[in-house]
Amino acid sequence: MRDLYSNLTIRRAISPVSEAGTTALVSQIIDRQGFDSLVFAIATGSIADADATFTVLVEDGDASNLSDNAAVADAELNGTEALAAFQFDDDNETRKIGYIGNKRYVRLTITPAANASAAVICAVAILGNASLQPNGV
């Protein structure tokens, strides 16, 4: 079947924001219960600063508040945090990074450096491979 709509759940990770500094943008904690796959999709708008860089970190844990958070090992990611990162000349682009680890809770952090002007950023978490599928799928 070509029904992608019924096979995905999308959750807010980082609401659209215009960041004009170096404050880390920390996503909502994503609960993977009932889903075997997770991809974070990152979208940029205008990035005004001429030398800003933005690093990406994925963390996971078993505690619902991620008090046990740890950086995800590269072997538990589809893609790399370096490939998901972006910089001043990556206006209006998208990036993605997938999580294939076994922890229930996951979050994404985007950290700006040398960013003194507005940078428009948002991210969503896309969950798939649900343990329970709707009828007909």
SVG drawing of the C-alpha trace seen along z (x, -y; Angstrom):
<svg xmlns="http://www.w3.org/2000/svg" viewBox="-10 -40 42 45">
<polyline fill="none" stroke="black" stroke-width="0.4" points="0.0,0.0 1.1,-3.5 -0.5,-5.0 2.3,-6.8 -0.2,-9.0 -1.6,-6.1 1.9,-4.8 3.5,-7.9 3.0,-10.0 4.5,-13.5 5.3,-15.3 6.6,-18.8 10.2,-18.7 11.3,-22.4 8.7,-25.0 9.6,-27.5 11.9,-30.1 14.1,-32.9 17.3,-32.5 19.5,-35.6 22.1,-34.2 23.9,-31.1 21.2,-29.5 20.8,-25.8 17.4,-24.8 16.4,-21.7 13.5,-19.7 10.5,-18.2 11.3,-14.7 9.9,-12.3 8.3,-9.1 8.9,-6.3 6.5,-3.9 4.7,-1.9 7.1,-2.9 10.2,-1.3 11.6,-4.1 12.3,-7.8 13.6,-10.6 14.1,-14.2 13.5,-16.6 15.1,-20.0 14.1,-23.0 15.9,-26.3 14.6,-29.6 16.7,-32.7 20.0,-32.6 21.2,-36.2 24.6,-35.8 27.5,-35.6 29.6,-33.1 27.1,-31.2 27.3,-27.4 24.7,-25.0 25.7,-21.6 23.2,-18.8 23.1,-16.4 20.8,-13.4 20.3,-12.1 18.4,-9.1 17.4,-7.5 14.9,-5.4 13.6,-8.1 10.6,-10.1 12.3,-13.4 15.6,-12.2 17.4,-12.6 19.5,-9.6 20.3,-11.2 23.3,-10.2 24.6,-11.2 23.5,-8.6 26.4,-6.4 27.0,-6.9 26.1,-3.2 22.5,-4.0 22.0,-6.8 21.0,-6.8 23.1,-9.6 25.4,-11.6 25.1,-14.6 27.7,-16.3 25.5,-15.8 22.5,-17.1 24.4,-20.3 24.2,-23.5 25.7,-26.9 25.2,-30.6 24.8,-29.8 22.2,-27.0 19.1,-29.2 15.8,-27.5 17.2,-23.9 16.3,-20.7 18.3,-18.1 17.4,-14.8 18.9,-12.4 17.4,-9.0 17.5,-7.2 17.7,-3.3 18.6,-2.8 16.5,-1.0 15.8,-3.7 12.2,-4.9 12.9,-8.6 14.9,-10.7 15.5,-14.4 17.4,-16.7 19.5,-19.7 20.6,-22.3 23.4,-24.6 24.3,-27.8 27.8,-29.2 28.9,-32.7 25.2,-33.6 24.5,-37.2 21.6,-37.6 18.2,-36.0 18.2,-32.3 14.8,-30.7 14.8,-27.0 12.3,-24.3 12.2,-20.5 9.7,-17.7 9.9,-14.1 8.6,-11.6 7.7,-8.2 7.1,-5.1 6.9,-1.3 4.1,-1.4 3.5,1.8 -0.2,1.4 -1.3,0.6 -4.7,-0.8 -7.2,1.6 -6.4,2.2 -2.7,1.3"/>
</svg>
